[in-house]
Amino acid sequence: MAFVVVGAGVGWLAGRSIGKGLVGLRVVNRDRTAITPGRAAVRTLVYPFSFILGLGLIPIVTAKRRRALHDKVAGTVVIYISP
C-alpha cells in the first residue's frame, strides 16, 4: 500500500522519480501535459506487472513508440528533458 501511495504521489507531484530526474526523464500524458493523480496511481499499480517475466518492458525496445505496459494502461509517455 505504501508503494502505491508514495509512487503515485511522487509521480504526480514531480512527474518523475529520483532516477528519472537524474537522467532527464519526465512522465507526462500523451498530450504532454502533467499527469493527474489518477493516472499516476494507475501507472504505479500496473508497474509491477511490467516486470513479470519482463514482458511489459519489451515494448520499450521493440515498439515504435517505446511505451511500457504501465505507460500504455495509464495513457502516459516518458519524455526527455534537460536534467
C-alpha positions in Angstrom: 0.0 0.0 0.0 2.8 2.4 0.9 4.4 1.6 -2.5 1.3 2.8 -4.3 0.8 6.0 -2.2 4.5 7.0 -2.4 5.0 6.0 -6.0 1.8 7.7 -7.2 2.5 10.8 -5.1 6.0 11.3 -6.4 4.9 10.6 -9.9 2.0 13.0 -9.7 3.8 15.8 -7.9 7.1 15.7 -9.6 6.3 13.9 -12.8 9.4 11.8 -12.3 11.3 9.6 -9.8 14.7 10.5 -8.5 16.3 8.2 -11.1 14.3 9.7 -13.9 15.2 13.2 -12.7 18.9 12.3 -12.7 18.9 11.2 -16.4 16.5 13.9 -17.5 13.2 12.0 -18.0 9.7 13.0 -17.1 6.3 11.2 -17.2 3.5 13.1 -18.9 0.2 12.5 -20.5 0.1 11.6 -24.2 -0.7 15.3 -25.0 2.5 16.3 -23.0 0.5 17.8 -20.1 1.2 16.9 -16.4 -0.2 13.6 -15.3 -3.1 13.5 -12.9 -3.1 11.8 -9.5 -5.4 9.1 -11.0 -3.0 8.3 -13.9 -0.1 8.3 -11.5 -1.9 5.7 -9.3 -2.8 3.5 -12.3 0.7 3.6 -13.6 2.1 2.7 -10.2 -0.4 -0.1 -9.7 0.4 -1.7 -13.1 4.2 -1.1 -12.8 4.9 -4.4 -11.1 3.2 -6.3 -13.9 5.6 -4.8 -16.4 8.3 -6.8 -14.6 6.6 -10.2 -14.6 9.0 -12.1 -16.9 10.0 -8.7 -18.3 7.1 -8.9 -20.9 5.8 -5.5 -20.1 9.2 -3.9 -20.7 9.8 -5.5 -24.1 7.9 -2.7 -26.0 10.4 -0.2 -24.7 13.0 -1.6 -27.1 10.8 -3.1 -29.8 7.8 -0.9 -30.3 7.8 2.2 -32.4 6.5 4.5 -29.6 8.7 2.8 -26.9 6.0 2.7 -24.2 6.0 0.0 -21.5 2.8 -1.8 -20.4 2.3 0.6 -17.4 2.5 3.6 -19.7 0.0 2.2 -22.2 -2.5 1.3 -19.5 -2.2 4.7 -17.8 -2.1 6.7 -21.0 1.3 8.3 -20.3 4.6 8.7 -22.0 8.2 9.2 -20.8 9.9 12.2 -22.4 13.4 13.5 -22.3 14.0 16.9 -20.7 17.2 18.5 -19.6 18.1 17.4 -16.0 
